[in-house]
């Protein structure tokens, strides 16, 4: 995406702030129709992921599921108009929380709130900032216009601490913020390569996963909560779970395997809401060929 089209897209999204939800769905279906045909590389990634994770489905069922994923992505993109331009009250009306007390009730322990890559991920993160200031890692975007828009949107409420990701693994800024009482909002389900990762099953497929949640929780004596964002017909519902029991253990790999299993169970409830566009299985164990 070049700068001209990025500016055009950002301006369009902002203008969609006041559009009704039925119209958002219609626009999302149109966007999905276009993207399905215009971006074959991403279509290939989604279908490859679905073949690996849902071998019990027919190819026709997987294609239908992939198209629904695109509709969810379209609606999530359009909803950024409210997330970027809406008032605090409008954002809170769009994104409703269940179990928020698990995050907001202080008990003196540092907190890690893990949020997987569902379509409502950005909505949940921005809306959460209307209730509590937190710390998170920020992935810079390759396009500077899009990067600026995303960053401004995420900084709108409570001035959260956003730490740019780098090739290193220095978590000291995160740990300092956690010691100051800020919850750490972390995305646990990306393939960051072989370095520092362990291979644990995800839908029965070995997936390179960084065991950061277990190790950081151990060092910080932190409680760990899930944040699951589900897109609804008229907005989003975000569930904050109670702290995980018996976590972490002395086995980071077993802890990471447990998190993948719990995430898989949630994805199976809403398979069209997970962001299958990411190459989750790009890093393979030694000797295995690329699946993409």
N, C-alpha and C positions, 0 to 999 in steps of 0.2 A: 504494500500500500504506500503510494508516494504521498508527499505532504499535501498536495492539492486535494486528493480524494480523502485523505484523513481529515482535513479541515471541513470538507463538505459533509462527511459522515458525522463528525462531532456536532456541527451546526444542526444537522437534521435530527439527531438524537435529542438535543436540547429543545428543539421546537415540538417534539412529541410529548413534552411534559404533561400537557393537559388533555391528551387524547384518551378517550374512553377505553375501558378494558376490552369490550367486544371488538373495537377497531384495532387494538393492539394485537389481538389474536389473528385477525384477518391479515394485518401487515406481516405478522410473524410467519404465517403460512405462505404468503407470497415470497418473503425473504428465503424461506426454506426451499421453496421450489427453485429459485434462482441459484442459491448456493449449491444445491445438490448437483446441478449441471455445470456450474461455473468453476468449482474447485474439486476436480477429480482426485487430486492428491489426498485431501482430507477425507473424501468419501472412501478412498481405499483404506486409510488408517482406521476409520470407524468400523468398516465391514470386517477388516482383519481382526480387530479387537473382539468384535462380537462373535466371529467364528471360533476364536480361541476360548472365549468365556461362556458362550452359550452353544456348545456343539449339539445340544438336544433340539435346537430350533432348526426349521427348514431354512433354506436360503431366502425364500420369499418372506418368511417371518422376520429374518434378520434385516432384510432391506426395509421392510415396513417399520421396524423398530428404529433403524438408523434415520429414516425420514422424520420420525417423531422427535428424535434427538435434535435434528436441525430446527424443528419448530420451537422447541424449548430454548435453543440458543438464540433464535430470532426474538422471542418474547423477552428473554433476559437482556438482550442488547437494547431493545426499545424501552424497557423499564428504567434504563439508566437516565432517561429524561427526568424522571421523578427523583432518582437518587442524586443526580447532579444539580437539579434546579428546584426541587420541592422543599418546602419548609420542614422543620423537624417533625411537626405533627403529620404532614403528608407522608413522610418516609415511615413513621411509626404506624400509620394506618395501612400502608402497603405491606409492611413486614411485621408480622405478629410473632411474639415469642412465647414459648412454653418452657417453664423450668428456669426462667431467668434468675430466680432467687438462688439457684445453685452457684451461679457466677458472682452475684452481687453481695451475697451474705459473707462478710469477712470472718475468717477463722484463724488469721495469722499465718497461713501457709501460702507460698507462691502458687500460682495457677497456670496450667497449660490448657488452653481450649483448642482442641484439634478439629479442624473443619475440612472435610474432603471436597473434592472437585465436583460438586453438584452445580446445576445451572444457576441456583440461587446463591452461590458462594459470595459474589460481590455485594448482592443486596443484603445478605446477612451481616457481612463485615461492616458496611457503611451504617446500617441501622443499629448495629450493636454499639457503634460510637456515639449514638444519641443517648445511651444509658451509662456507658463506662468508658474511660480512657484506657487504651491498651497499647501493646507493642506487637509489631509484626515484621516479618521480612518482606521486602518489596522487590519484585523482579522487574528491572527496567525493560521497557519495550523498545524494539528496534526502531520504530518510527517515533521521532521526537514529538510530533503533534499529538499522537495517540497517548504517548507516555505522559505528557503534560496533563491531558484531560483526565486520565485515570488517576494520576497522583492528586490533582486538585479535588476530585470527587471523594477520594478516600480520606482527605484531610479536612473535609468540611466541618465535621463535628468533633469537639473535644480535643482537637490537635493531637491525634495519636502519634506514637513514636514509630516511624516507618524506617527500617534499616535496609539499605540496598543490599541485595545478595551479591556475593562475589565468589570467585573460585576458591577462596579459602574457607575455613570452617571456624572462624573466630566468632564465638557466641558471647563474648564478654559484654558487648553492649546490650544484648538481650537479657543476660543474667543481671546486669546492673538495674535495668528497668524492672525486672521481676522482683528484685529485692526492695525496690521502692514501692511495690504494691500493684504494679501494672500486670494484668493477665497477658499471657503470651498467646497470640492467635496464630496457630501454625497449621500449614497444609501438609499432611503426612504422606500423600499418595502420588508422588511424582518420581520418575526415573531420573536420578541425577548422576548416572554413570556408575562405574565399578568402584571408584574410590570411596571408601568409608561405608559402602553398602553391604548388605547381606542379602542372599537370595532366599526368599520365603514365598510360599504359595499365595497366589491371588487368583481366585476362580480356577484352582488346580494347575496354574501355570507359574513356574518359578519367575519371580519378579524382583529386580534389584530395588531394595528399599533401605533407606537410611534409618538406622535404629535410634534416631535422635530423641524421640519422645521418651523412650525408656531411660536412656543415659542422662538426659537433662533432668528428668523427674527424680532420678536417683541422686544426682549431685545437689539439686536444689531442694530436695525433700518436698517436692511439689505435688499437688493433687492434679489429676488429669480428667478432663471432661470432654465429651463429644459435643459438637455443634452440627446438627443435621438440618439443612435448609431444603424445604420441599416447596416447589412452585405449585400454587393452587389456581383455580379458575379466576380469582380476583386479587391475587397477590402472592404472598409467601408465608409459610409457617415454619418457624425455626425452633427446633427442640434442643434445649441445653440439658444434657443428662446429668444425673448425680455423679460425683466422683467415682472413677473406676475402683472397684474393690481388688485388693491384693495386687496392686500395681504401683510401682514397678517391682519386679522380682530381681534376683541376681543373674538372670539370664536375658540379656537384651534381645537376643535372637528369638527366644520364645515369646517375649513380650510383643515384638514386632509382628510375629506370626499371629498372635491373638488379635492385634489391632486390624490386620488384614482380614481376618475371619469375621470380625464384627462389622467392618465396612462392607464386606461382600454381602452379608445378610441384609444390610440396609439397602444396598444397591438393588438386590433382587426384589425388594418391595416397590422400587421406582426405577426400573432399568432405563427408561427413556430420559431420566433427569441427570444421569452421570455424564461427565464430559469425556466421552469416548474418543474425542478428536485428538487427545494426547497419545503419543507413542509410549504407552505404559510399559511395553515389553521390548524397548529398543536395545537394552543391554542384556545380552544372553550369557548364560554360564559358558565356561571355556569349552570350545568345541562345537557349540550349537550355532547354526546359521541364523542370520537375521530373519525375523518373521515378516518384515515389511518390504 
